[in-house]
C-alpha cells in the first residue's frame, strides 16, 4: 500500500469544492437512481489516451507494479547500474520499454525536482523546442504541451500530456499520458505523437513515467516505463530500435543534470517549486470540456520528409551508449 500522501493546505474557491462534492455524489449513487450510465462510466475511467482525470492511488500502484514485475519482459541491456527491458504487446507493434538505474550520490528529491522544473529543463534537454503549462486539474495533476526536435529529415514531434505526480515521502511518482486540448491542436510542421496506455497486463504504460526511491543513505533508484507512437512514416521496428538505443543515453543525461541541479537552482529562484508548494501554481484551472476530442485536434502530418528508412536504421548501428 502507498504511504498516505502529503497534504498541502491551499486556498481554493468554493465552486471547485462544490464540483467535487457533486461528482462524488453522482459516482456513488445506487444504480436505481435516475442517472445516465454514461456519467457513471466517466467516474470509473482509466487513464487511457485522451482521458483526463485526477490520478488515484491505484494508478500509481499500477506504475509501481510495472517497474517491479519483470514477468514477460526481455532484458536487452545490462551495463554498470543500468538495465533496459523491452516487452511486446499483442495489440500494437510498438514495444514497451523499461529502465532501471541507480544514481550514486544523488538524492531522490534532486531527481524528482529535475524532472519537474520547467526552467531547468531548458538547460539540460537540448531536444526541447518549447513547452507550456496549459492548466491544472488540481495541485497534483496538470496538462501541458511539449515540442521536441528530431534529426533531419524527420519532422519534429509534439505532445499534449496530462502529468500526475505523488510524493509519499519514501517514493516519488510521475506519470504521463497523451490527451487533447482545444487550445493546442496539431500544428503545421509537427507530427502529433501519442503516448500509449496499454492494459495488456492490467497496468498502464505512460510515456516516460517515473518512480524514484532512495538507494542507501545518499543515492537514488530510478525506474521508468515508456511506450510511444511517434506517428509519421517511421516503421515500428525502427522506433523500437531507436528507443532501445537512446534509453541509456537519457539515463546518463538525467544523472548529469541531477548532479548539477542544486548549484543551478541556488542561483535561479531557489524557493520556487510549485510541485512541492501548490500555492505557487499560476496555471489556470482547466475543465474536462477543454480536453474533449474533436476533428480539429486529431490531425497528423502525413509523413516524414524523404526518410530512407533502411539507411537511417543502418546508421543507428554505429551508435552506442557513450556517443552523443
N, C-alpha and C positions, 0 to 999 in steps of 0.2 A: 504493500500500500504506500501511496505517496505521503510524505510528511505534510502536515497541514500547511497550506500556502500562507505566505506572509500577507498581511492585510495593511494597506495604507489608507489613512483617513483623508479623503479629499472632498472638496465642495462639489456637489452635484445638484442639478436642477431637479425640481420635484416632478416634472414631466417625464424625465428619464427613469426615475424610480417607479412612477405610476405605470409606465410602459412595461417594465419588467414584471410588476405585480399582475397586470392584466394577462401577459403571456403565460405566467406561471399558472394562473387560474385556468386558462384555456387548455394548457397542455395536461393538466391534471384532472380535468373534468371526466366523469364516467362516460362511457360510450352512449349511454341512454340520453345524454344531454343533446340538444339540438345544435350541434356544432359540426361544421363541414369536415369531412375526413381529410381533406387536403390540408387544413390547418393543423390537425393532429399529426399528420405526416411531417410537416415542416418542423415540428418540435423535436422530432427524432432524427432529423437529417444528419448524415455523417459528413465529414469534411472532405467531400468529393470536389472534383473540378467544377468551379462555378458556384459552389455552395458557400455562402457567407454566414458564419455562425460563431458564437463565442465558444472557444475550445473548452472542453471539460476535462476532468481528471482522467477519464478513460482514454481520451485522445493522447495524452502524454504517456499513459501506461502502455498504449499500443506502440508508440515510438520506442519506449524502453525495451519492449519485447523484441522488436525488430533489431535493435542494436545487440541485444544479449543472446538471442537464439540464432544459432548458425545452421540449423537444420535446413537442408536443401540448398545451401549456399556453397559456391565453389571458391576456394582460396586461390587467387590469381597472383598475388604479390605479397611477399613477406620479407622485409628488409629492415634492419635496425629495429625500431619500435613501432613501425607502421605495417599494417596488414590491410589488404584490399580484397574484398569478396565480390562476386557477381552472382546474380540469380536470374534465370529465365522465367518469364511469366507467360502462361498459356494464352492470355488474351491480347498480348502485344509483342512485337518483335524487339522492343526496346528493353534492355536488361535493367534490373535494379542493381545499384552499386552500393556497397557499404564499406566504410573505412573506420579503422580503429587505430589510435596512436596515443603516445604519451609525450607530453611536453614537460621536459625536465626544467625545474626552477622557474616555472610559470604557474601562477595561481589560477584556479578555475574562474575567479572573478575577472582576472585580466582577459582571459579568452572570451568570456561572456560579454564584457564591455566592448572588446574589439568588434565582435560580431554585431553589436547593436549600434555603435557610434557612427552616425551617418557622415559626420565631418571627417572622422579619421579614415573612413572607407575611401575617401577621395585621395588619401595619401598612399595607401597600400594596394588598392585594387586598380591597376592600370588599365583593366579592360572596361571599367565602368565609364560610360559616356555621360549619363545623368541618372539621378534618382529623385523621387519626390514622395513625401508623405501625403497621401491623398486624404486620409482621415482615420478616425479610430472608432471602434465599436465600444470599447471600454478601456481601462488602463492597461490591459494585457493582450489586447487584440487590435491590430490596425491593418490598413490596406495601403499598399504603396506601389509605385511604378519604378522599374529598373530597366535601363537600356545598356547593352554591352556591345563592344566592338568585336568583330570577328575578322580573321585574316582574309585578305582578298584571295579569290574572287567571291567569297561568301558574303551575303548580305548580313548586316548587323541584326541582332535579335533584341527583343524586348519582352518584358513580362509585366503583368499586373498580378500582384501576390497578396494574399492575406497572410499575415505573420502573427503567430500566437506564442506567448512565452510564459514561463513559470520558473521561479526561483524558490526552491524548497528550503534553502539554506545548506543542504547537502548535495543537491543536484540542480543543474540549470538546464532547462529545455527551451529550444526554439524550433517551431515547426512552421512550414510554409506550404501553400498550395495555390494554384492559379485560380483567379476569379475574374469577374468582369467589373467594369465601372464606366458609367455613362460619360464621364468627362475625359476618359483615357481610352478611346477606341484605337484600333490598329492604325499605325502611321505609315505613310509612304516612305519607302526606303528601308523599312524594318520588316522583319518577319516576326509575328507574334508567336512566341514559343509557349509550350504548355508544360506545366509541372503536373505529372500524373499522380493520382492517388489510386492505389490498387487494393483490392480486397481479397486477393488470391489466398492469403493466409490470415484473413480477417484482421489485417493490420494495414494501416495507411503507409504510403511511401512518399512523403512530401519532398519537394526539391530542397536539397541541402538542409535537411532538418538535423539539428544538433542536440547531443546530450553530453553535458560536461560534468565531470566528477573529480573529486580530489584523488591524487595518487601520491601516497606518502605524505610527508609533512609540508612540502613546498612545491609540489608538482601537480599536474592535472592530466586527466584522462579524457580524451575526446573521441566521440563516435558520431558519425553522420551517415545518413541514408539519402539516396537520391535516385530519382527516375524522371527523366525529362525527354520530351519530344521536341526537337528544335524546329520541326516542320521544314518547309522548303523542299529541295530535291535531294538532300543527303540521305543515303540508304541507311537503314538501321544498323547494319554490320559496321559501317564506318563510324556512326555515332557511338556505338558500344566501344569500339576500339579507342576513339579519342578520349572518351570518358575514363576508361581504364588507365590510359597513359597519364592523363593530367590530374587524376585524383591525388597521387603522391606529391605532385607539384603544389597543389592547393595547400596541402598539409604543411609543407616547408615554408610557403609564403605566409601562412597564418601564424606559424611559430615565430618567424622573424618579426612580423607585425606585432604580435603579443608581447614580445620582449621589449620592443621599442615604445610601446604604448604609454607606460607610466610617465616617462620623461616628456613625451609629446603632450599628454593630457595636462600635465602640470603647467604648461605654457598656453593651453587652449581651453579656456572655460572649465577649469578643474571641477567645479561644483555642479556643472550641467550634465545630468544623467537622468533624463525623463523615464527611461526604462526601469530605474530604481525609484524615482521620485515623480509620481503621476501628476502632482501639482504643477510640474514644469512643462507638461504637454501643451502644445499650442495648436495641434492639428484639429480641424473641425470634426464634429461628430457626424458620422455617416449613417445612413439607414439601409436596410435591405433593398428598398426600392431603387437606390442609387446603383445597385450592383446586379440588376437583372440582365439576363442575356437577351440581346436584340440583334437584328441583322447588321446593325452598324458596328457592333463590336466583335464580330466573328470573322472579319475579312482577313485573309492571309495573302501576302505577296506570293505570286505563283511559284517562283523558283529562285534558286541562287543563280548568280551570273556566270555562265560559262565554266562550270566546275568540271574538271577532268577527274572524276571520282577515283579511277584506278591510280592515276599519278599522285593524287592527293593522299590516298591511303598508303602508297608505297613510301612516300616521303616521311610518313609517321614512323616507319621502321627505324629511321636514323635517330629518333629522339629517345632519350632516356630520362630518368627522373632527375638527373643532375643538370640537364640542359634547360635554358630559359624559354 
